[in-house]
Amino acid sequence: MTFSKDIKFNFLSADEKERYQKHLTLKDIGEEGQLKLKNSSVLCVGAGGLGSSVLMYLAAVGIGKIGIVDNDHVEKSNLQRQIIHETNTIGNLKIDSAQERLKKLNPNPELLTYAERINPKNVLEIIQKFDIICDCSDNFGTRYLINDACLILNKPLVFGSVQGFEGQVSVFNLKKKSPNLRDLLPKSPSENVVPSCSEYGVVGVSTGLIGILQVNEIIKIILKKGEILDGKILIFDLLNMNMKKLHLKSDQIYKQIKNLSQFKEFYIEDENCEIKRINANEFNILYKTKPNKILLIDVRENEEFSNNAIEGSISIPLSNLNQGSELDFIQRESLIKEVFTICKSGKRAAKASKILSKFKIESRSLECGIEKVKKILCN
């Protein structure tokens, strides 16, 4: 593995020598190692829970060029775990919030930001600019896309994942025969089966810990020191403080990816192309002027619906949406009513509308969560 060919720094500034003093005294880093960090570039895909701690420690340790890819905005519910953001940045793009915080932490690294969702059209162009890729995304479609792009471009990929009190870390594609994500998960889990953080929940410290472990692997890769999680996956259970390391075996069939069209069914290529969205204010007008012409489908779980629901909505959990009886009902109703989908944050609603579109049922998903919709409806 070779890093960027345009390495140009052969000295540390006075500010850097003072800032990285504790690194310079370490025999495994020293000035030579610090220069390696300075002359390296890392792309972080996602500026959420994992990305927060990853980005802050990448900047703190002195990585020379840091890329951030994210098209999401800061929400109040993010702040419980996405510590790079602050209350006064709610509503801002996450990349802008993160960039502002990183500059305050360390003005030395070059920061490159991409206010877009990583997708098959831009992934190769973005990834090729960096030495190491750090996956801090939150869905399997994006993870497979990043993985395959790294295989094509021969880039090492530092993988992290969290749910609840548990987290996993691994390093993919470090060497020619190293395992990759497809060796861990040959088949992509159904988007209906694996919930996101907003749906399942996550304790804030788990994203912090796993993100820090990802940066630790990045440092070791750059310095070529220590035992790297190449061919291994570290699984951490914070609730019971258990940790185990599993070995991954590389299957060369998963190293034969030459272009992104081979496995395009794994990717979320353009999630918006198949669904229509509606905001809370627009829905409010329809809800109050045409209540009998609306079918509002709440795709949360039954327990969530029982505790909190919008008057007139019906409960069809996302996992049951493609069942014959449910589809038949929605199909009949769609002939005389406009179909809308809603959930806690908007993500499951978007998935629901995407599923309905495959069955030729037109619908619009509420792009925000049920709490915001209810608040506007009550005004």
Secondary structure, DSSP 8 states (H G I E B T S, - for coil): ----TT----S--HHHHHHTHHHHT-TTTHHHHHHHHHT-EEEEE--SHHHHHHHHHHHHHT-SEEEEE---B--GGGGGT-TTS-GGGTTSBHHHHHHHHHHHH-S-SEEEEE-S---TTTHHHHHTT-SEEEE--SSHHHHHHHHHHHHHHT--EEEEEEEBTEEEEEEESSSTT---HHHH-SS---TTTS--HHHH-B-HHHHHHHHHHHHHHHHHHHHT-S---BTEEEEEETTTTEEEEEE----GGGG---STTTTGGGS---GGGS-EEE-HHHHHHHHHH-GGGEEEEE-S-HHHHHHS--TT-EE--GGGTTSHHHHHHHHHHHTTSEEEEE-SSSHHHHHHHHHHHHTT---EEESS-HHHHHHHHH-
